[in-house]
Amino acid sequence: MEQNAKLTFEATGTRLVVENGEVAMTGTSAQLRQDPRVRRIYLGL
């Protein structure tokens, strides 16, 4: 499990966002980069 979201976005195609041991969302880098929750919590934007 990778904890570095920015590195993961550069190195993989499809992403799974796991919260509390469960898949919370899936998508491509482009899709997840636009998600306000992902941007705030995982990317610090």
N, C-alpha and C positions, 0 to 999 in steps of 0.2 A: 504494500500500500504506500503510495507516494504522498508525502506531506507537502511537497513543494509544488503548489498549483501552477505557478508560472512556468516552471520547467516542464511539467506534464503537458501543458498546453502546447509547447513547442515540439514535443517528442512523440505524441500519439495522435491517432485519428479520431476515434470515438472515445468519449469520456463518460465515466460514471462518477457521480458525486455521491459519496457515502456519508451518511450522518447516523451516528449511534448504531453502526453496524448494519444499516439498511440502505439500499439504493434510494436516494432522494430525488435524483434526476439524471437524465442521460442526454447526450447531444454531441455535436461537433464542436470544435474550438470556437468557430464563428457564432454558433447558436448560444453557447454558454457564456461567451464573452459579453454578449448583449443582455444577459439576464441580470437585472438589478441586484438580486440576492447574491449571485456568484461574484459579481463585481465588488460588492461591499464586503462580504464575509471572507472570500477566498483570495481575491486579487488585490484587496486594499485600495480600490479605486473609488 
